[in-house]
């Protein structure tokens, strides 16, 4: 069972905006760190969206579930939390 994940994210106000950003990243128009710096409402955007490692119980439930279930190096579909809409990129998992 995965104990910790290392992830980055982009936080925006709408699902539509999150989908648009995801398509820009997947098409190669912009990379994830630059998209985080350009679009994310989270202070982590200035660091390319990097959140570092976190364990279970450290993030809001919807975010945690998506991060722990995500494939490494594949951007999630938009995830809704009380803060807005997130795109999550898990870069590492530790068992």
Buried (B, 14 or more C-beta within 10 A) or exposed (E): EEEBBBBBBBBBEEBEBBBEBBEBBEEEEBEBBBBBBEBBEBEBBEBBBBBEBBEBEEBEEBBBEBBBEBEEEEBBBBBBBEEBBBBBBBBEBEE
